[in-house]
Amino acid sequence: MNKFIRIDMTSLGVKIEETPEKYAGLGGRALTSSFVADEVKPTCHALGKNNKLIFAPGLLSGTSAPNSGRISVGAKSPLTGTIKESNSGGSFSQKMARMGIKALVIEGMPANDKFYVININMNSVTIDEAPPEILGGTGNYKAIEILSAKYGEKVGIAIAGPAGEYRLPTANISFKDPEGNIRSAGRGGLGAVMGSKKIKAIVIDDTGAGQVPIADLEKFRAASKVFAQALMSHPVSGQGLATYGTDVLINILNEAGGLPSYNFTAGRIDHNDNISGETLNATITDRGGDGKVSHGCHPGCIIKCSQWYPDKEGKYITSGFEYETIWALGADSGIKDLDDIAYIDRAMDDIGVDSIEIAVAVATAMDGGLLTWGDGKAVLDAVKQIAIPTPLGRILGGGTAVVGKVCGLYRVPVVKDQGIPAYDPRPVKGIGLTYATGTMGADHTSGYCIAGNILNVGAKIDPLKKDGQIEYARAMQIGTAAVDSTGMCLFVYFGIADSPDGYQALIDMINAQYGLSLTAADVDKLGESVLKTERAFNKAAGFTNAHDRLPEFFEYEPCPPHNVVWDFTPEEIDEVYNF
Amino acid sequence: MNKFIRIDMTSLGVKIEETPEKYAGLGGRALTSSFVADEVKPTCHALGKNNKLIFAPGLLSGTSAPNSGRISVGAKSPLTGTIKESNSGGSFSQKMARMGIKALVIEGMPANDKFYVININMNSVTIDEAPPEILGGTGNYKAIEILSAKYGEKVGIAIAGPAGEYRLPTANISFKDPEGNIRSAGRGGLGAVMGSKKIKAIVIDDTGAGQVPIADLEKFRAASKVFAQALMSHPVSGQGLATYGTDVLINILNEAGGLPSYNFTAGRIDHNDNISGETLNATITDRGGDGKVSHGCHPGCIIKCSQWYPDKEGKYITSGFEYETIWALGADSGIKDLDDIAYIDRAMDDIGVDSIEIAVAVATAMDGGLLTWGDGKAVLDAVKQIAIPTPLGRILGGGTAVVGKVCGLYRVPVVKDQGIPAYDPRPVKGIGLTYATGTMGADHTSGYCIAGNILNVGAKIDPLKKDGQIEYARAMQIGTAAVDSTGMCLFVYFGIADSPDGYQALIDMINAQYGLSLTAADVDKLGESVLKTERAFNKAAGFTNAHDRLPEFFEYEPCPPHNVVWDFTPEEIDEVYNF
C-alpha cells in the first residue's frame, strides 16, 4: 500500500508518487492529520485554493479484520476553522487499500465553473467532466444510481451532494455503502472543501486488485478471530447495537437526565417512547422491510448497527438512522413522529449535509423563532430548501453557529462553531470535557466518555461529579485518535475496553500485517502524537485555551431534572491536554 | 462630571454612584474600554447576561470646544467577539456631560420579554415600559418622533432599531441628531447588546443642567479659538468636507486605484461620476432641499460634513450620507443610481443597522449569487426585509461573514468577522495594517492611514509600497485611541496633523478644563494604554496574532489597475503592536 495519488485541480493534473517515508507507518486519521499539518497553511481559507483534501484508508483497511473498513477524510474545516478528520463506512477504504493506495490528495482549484468526477481504477486515474444530470440539486441517491450505471455497479463512490456543490459549511462527503445506500463523513463541512475544488464525485473500481499483503497471515487470522469473539461476546456490540441500533440510547440518556431537549433547556422528555430504539425496532419489525433490518456500513462489519427504516408499506426510507440524528430532531426539536424524523434524515443524506449539525441547527432555529417546535413537516420542507438553496435553506446549511447569529441567540450549543451532539454536558460531565477540548469542535466521537459515564463500559464514573473526568476524557481522546488511525469503527471499543484479550488482538493484527511488534504503550503514543499534531495546527490557526470552553449558558442555566450546571473551571478544563 | 449610573436590567434597579477613582481622568473610548476590560468576562457571550453596555461622553464633551460632542459606546461585540467602542454624533454626549454623568452602564437582562425605555433627567432615572407603537419593526425615524412627542422635543435619544430588537450582529445604536434625524454608533453590533438587555431606547433630558465646570475658562477659550482656526484653515476640514461631504473620496480613491469594486475584485470603476461627491453636491444643489445642504452631526460642530440628501422634489431622504456607504453600494455592489443608494441608506438608518457592514454584506451576497450586481431596487427590498425579518433579511443582518458562510465563498472581505471598508488594502497598504491589527476588526476609523497614504495629510507615504507603513499604522492607531477619548470627531485630525498650534490647542483645552498639565507625550501614553487594554481583553477572549491577518485572497488575487497583492509578512504585521 504505497501509492500516493495527488490530483491538482488547478492544472487538472494527476501525479502518482511513492508514499513519502514519513507517512509509511500511518493510516486513517494519523495520516490525514499529519498530512494536513504538513501541507496546509493553518491560516488559509478552508474554501480557498490552498486547502487540501485527503482521503486515507486505515492501517487495517482492506484486510479481513472485522470492522476495519472506515475511510478517513482530512482537511482544514470550513465549519470550525480547525484541522478536521471525519470518517465513514462504505467500501471506498477497502478498495483503496486493496489497490495499494495509501492516500488520495486533492489540491488547488479550477479556474472555471465546471464540476468533475475523479475516476480511479487499476489502470489509470482520470479527471472526467461530471455528467450534468448529477449536478445542481440532484440528490445523492439519484446521483449514486447514475454514477453506478455509468462506472459500474460495484465501484466505490465518494460524493459531494448539493450542499457540497454550494460549499455550505455543513456539507458532508457521502459514500456508497454495500447496498448502494449512503454513509457519510459527516462533520466539519468536508463536502464544501470537495465542492470548492469542483469535485462532484470520486469513483473507485478495484477490479483486478489483489489482497492486502499480510506479513504473518497465520498470526493475523488468529488475532482476528480473538478480536471478533471479543466484539461478539460484549452485550452492546454483540447484540444491542444490531437489534436497536444506536437509537437504543434514547431511553438510556432520558433516564439519566442527560438527553438534551428543546435546545438544551432540559435533559429529559416525556415522549421518549415515540422515538426510542425499542420503538424503532418494533416499527421496523412490524413493517417488514426486505430482511435488511440491521446491516453493516461497510463490508466486514460484524456489529451491524445500521438500521434500515421502511415506510408503512415496507419501502425503504433511510438507513444509518442514528441516535444523534433522532435525538436532535426528536428530543432537541420536539418532533414526536419517527416517520417525520426518518424522512428528514433521508433528505439530509440526499442533500449531503451533516445530519447532526443540521438537526442541532433546526432546534436552535426553533429557539430563535425561525421554525416551530415539533413541526416535523415544516422541518422537512425547510431542510429540502438547502438543495435549492433558498435563504432559509442557506441559514440551516450554515450550521448552528450561523443560526445563532441570525437569530440573535446566546443559547447556541456549539464549540468552535460545531453543534454539540446528543449528550448534555451538565449532567454528563465527562463528555463536556471532550466537547470543550476536542481538536475538531464539539464531537462525541472524539472521546466517547458516555461509555464510562453512562454505560459503565471500560470505566465507571459518576456522570454528575467532576471526580476522575479529566483523566478519563484525556485517555478517551488519546485512545480514539489511535483507533481512528486503524480504519476500525469506534464501536470496537466495546470489544476492547473490558477485554484485555480483545485489545491485544487489535494490536496483534497490526503487528501481524506490518511485521511490527507494537505494544499498548506504542498505541497510546500514536494517539498522543495525533492529538499533539492536530492541536499544533489549531494553535497556528489562532486557537487558544479560550476556545476550549463550552458555551457560557451551560454555566448559569441549570439542566433539569438534575438541575446541575457546567462547573469545571478553565484551569481544570486545560488539564485535559496536559500530556 | 462624576455620576456613574448603573442600571441592572435583571432586577430593573437603578444605582447612581460616584465615579470610581480609577476612571476619574478618563472619557470616551478610554473609559468605555477600561470599564469593559474591568467588568466584562472576555469569554462571555456578547448577547448573554454577563456582557455590559456603557455610554460615556468624551473628556471635552459638553464644553464649547468645537466638534467635541461624540458619544462613545462600549461592550463586547456580538459581531467580532472583541472589545468594542463605537462613537456617534447627536446631542446625547453633551447632555450627559452637562448633567455631570460620567458614564451610563447597563447590566443584566430581564427575565421577561418586555422592552423598556430608560428615562434620565435631572431629578430621576426611571425604567419605563416601552410604548408598543415603537416596537416590532417600527423604524427609527417614526420611533424617534413618537419618543420626542412623549418625552419632549429637545431630549437626547439613543435607540436600538428593529435590528437591535432582533439582536442581529449588525445592529447599531442610533442617536437623534440636532435636526431630529439619525446618527449612529454603527459598527460592531452594539445595538444587539442593547436589544439583548431589552432596552429599546434611552432618553435624556438635561433641562436644568448647568455648564460643564472649566478650571481655567480664559485659557480654555483661547485654546478653543486657536483650535477652531486650525480646523477652519485646513482645506479639507475648512471647506472640502462641508461642500462635498466624505463622498469627495470616491474620485480620489478611484483615481488612486484603491476603490474596492465588485466585492474587492478591482480598485477602479467607470461609473464613478454617478456616485462621486461632486455629483452628490450638484444633485443636492439642483434639488434645493431646505437650505440644510451641509450640517453637523452634533451641536458645536464647525466642519459640517454631513450631507442632507433630498429627492427630486427636494424632500429629505437621508443625511449622514457617507462615502463608505456610497462606496459599498455604488462601487462594491455596482449600483449606479445615487437615489437608489440614498433610499437604501435611509432604510439602513431606519432599521438600525451598520450601513458599512450591511452594504459590504450586500456586495458579498452579489458575489455569492444571492443578489444581482447593481440592482439597487432589489437591494432596497432585501434590506427592508431585515425589519421583518425574513430569512434573507436575517442573512444580510448577520453581516458579511455570515453571508460568506452561507454562500460558501472564500472571497469574504472581513477581519475578525467585520466587513472591510472602502479602501483596498492591496494598493493602499497602510490601511491594510490598520484593518489587520486594529483591536475591533476591520475599521478604517481606528487608524486612518488614508491621510498619509492618499491625502498627504500629516505624512506622505507611497501607498503602493511597504516602506514606513508599519510605524505609520502604529502611530495612527495610538493617536486615534487618544482622540476617541476626548469626544472629538476624528476629522479634527485635519486641524492637528499639520498644525503644531492646533495640536497644542487640543491639549491646552483638556488641561484648561481639568486643571492639568498634560503634554503630547501624555496623549501618546493615553493612546497606547487604551490599545493595550483593548488588546489584553481580546487576548483573554481568545484572539492571537493569527487573527491579525487579512483574508487570504488579498495575498493571491491582484487588484487592478495596479495589479498588486497584499504582501506584508506575518512578522511585519505583528510589528505594528510592538510598543
HADDOCK unambig.tbl for C-alpha pairs under 7 A between the chains (distance, minus, plus):
assign (segid A and resid 43 and name CA) (segid B and resid 546 and name CA) 6.93 0.50 0.50
assign (segid A and resid 44 and name CA) (segid B and resid 552 and name CA) 6.14 0.50 0.50
assign (segid A and resid 45 and name CA) (segid B and resid 410 and name CA) 6.26 0.50 0.50
assign (segid A and resid 45 and name CA) (segid B and resid 552 and name CA) 6.32 0.50 0.50
assign (segid A and resid 47 and name CA) (segid B and resid 409 and name CA) 6.85 0.50 0.50
assign (segid A and resid 47 and name CA) (segid B and resid 410 and name CA) 5.37 0.50 0.50
assign (segid A and resid 48 and name CA) (segid B and resid 410 and name CA) 5.44 0.50 0.50
assign (segid A and resid 166 and name CA) (segid B and resid 408 and name CA) 6.20 0.50 0.50
assign (segid A and resid 167 and name CA) (segid B and resid 408 and name CA) 4.45 0.50 0.50
assign (segid A and resid 168 and name CA) (segid B and resid 405 and name CA) 6.83 0.50 0.50
assign (segid A and resid 168 and name CA) (segid B and resid 406 and name CA) 5.98 0.50 0.50
assign (segid A and resid 168 and name CA) (segid B and resid 407 and name CA) 6.82 0.50 0.50
assign (segid A and resid 168 and name CA) (segid B and resid 408 and name CA) 5.22 0.50 0.50
assign (segid A and resid 169 and name CA) (segid B and resid 405 and name CA) 6.75 0.50 0.50
assign (segid A and resid 391 and name CA) (segid B and resid 391 and name CA) 5.49 0.50 0.50
assign (segid A and resid 391 and name CA) (segid B and resid 392 and name CA) 5.25 0.50 0.50
assign (segid A and resid 392 and name CA) (segid B and resid 391 and name CA) 5.24 0.50 0.50
assign (segid A and resid 394 and name CA) (segid B and resid 406 and name CA) 5.24 0.50 0.50
assign (segid A and resid 395 and name CA) (segid B and resid 406 and name CA) 6.37 0.50 0.50
assign (segid A and resid 397 and name CA) (segid B and resid 406 and name CA) 6.87 0.50 0.50
assign (segid A and resid 398 and name CA) (segid B and resid 405 and name CA) 6.15 0.50 0.50
assign (segid A and resid 398 and name CA) (segid B and resid 406 and name CA) 5.12 0.50 0.50
assign (segid A and resid 402 and name CA) (segid B and resid 402 and name CA) 6.53 0.50 0.50
assign (segid A and resid 405 and name CA) (segid B and resid 168 and name CA) 6.83 0.50 0.50
assign (segid A and resid 405 and name CA) (segid B and resid 169 and name CA) 6.75 0.50 0.50
assign (segid A and resid 405 and name CA) (segid B and resid 398 and name CA) 6.15 0.50 0.50
assign (segid A and resid 406 and name CA) (segid B and resid 168 and name CA) 5.98 0.50 0.50
assign (segid A and resid 406 and name CA) (segid B and resid 394 and name CA) 5.24 0.50 0.50
assign (segid A and resid 406 and name CA) (segid B and resid 395 and name CA) 6.37 0.50 0.50
assign (segid A and resid 406 and name CA) (segid B and resid 397 and name CA) 6.88 0.50 0.50
assign (segid A and resid 406 and name CA) (segid B and resid 398 and name CA) 5.11 0.50 0.50
assign (segid A and resid 407 and name CA) (segid B and resid 168 and name CA) 6.83 0.50 0.50
assign (segid A and resid 408 and name CA) (segid B and resid 166 and name CA) 6.20 0.50 0.50
assign (segid A and resid 408 and name CA) (segid B and resid 167 and name CA) 4.45 0.50 0.50
assign (segid A and resid 408 and name CA) (segid B and resid 168 and name CA) 5.22 0.50 0.50
assign (segid A and resid 409 and name CA) (segid B and resid 47 and name CA) 6.86 0.50 0.50
assign (segid A and resid 410 and name CA) (segid B and resid 45 and name CA) 6.26 0.50 0.50
assign (segid A and resid 410 and name CA) (segid B and resid 47 and name CA) 5.38 0.50 0.50
assign (segid A and resid 410 and name CA) (segid B and resid 48 and name CA) 5.45 0.50 0.50
assign (segid A and resid 540 and name CA) (segid B and resid 546 and name CA) 6.90 0.50 0.50
assign (segid A and resid 541 and name CA) (segid B and resid 546 and name CA) 6.15 0.50 0.50
assign (segid A and resid 542 and name CA) (segid B and resid 543 and name CA) 6.91 0.50 0.50
assign (segid A and resid 542 and name CA) (segid B and resid 544 and name CA) 5.70 0.50 0.50
assign (segid A and resid 542 and name CA) (segid B and resid 546 and name CA) 4.86 0.50 0.50
assign (segid A and resid 542 and name CA) (segid B and resid 547 and name CA) 6.28 0.50 0.50
assign (segid A and resid 543 and name CA) (segid B and resid 542 and name CA) 6.93 0.50 0.50
assign (segid A and resid 544 and name CA) (segid B and resid 542 and name CA) 5.70 0.50 0.50
assign (segid A and resid 546 and name CA) (segid B and resid 43 and name CA) 6.92 0.50 0.50
assign (segid A and resid 546 and name CA) (segid B and resid 540 and name CA) 6.90 0.50 0.50
assign (segid A and resid 546 and name CA) (segid B and resid 541 and name CA) 6.16 0.50 0.50
assign (segid A and resid 546 and name CA) (segid B and resid 542 and name CA) 4.85 0.50 0.50
assign (segid A and resid 547 and name CA) (segid B and resid 542 and name CA) 6.30 0.50 0.50
assign (segid A and resid 552 and name CA) (segid B and resid 44 and name CA) 6.16 0.50 0.50
assign (segid A and resid 552 and name CA) (segid B and resid 45 and name CA) 6.34 0.50 0.50
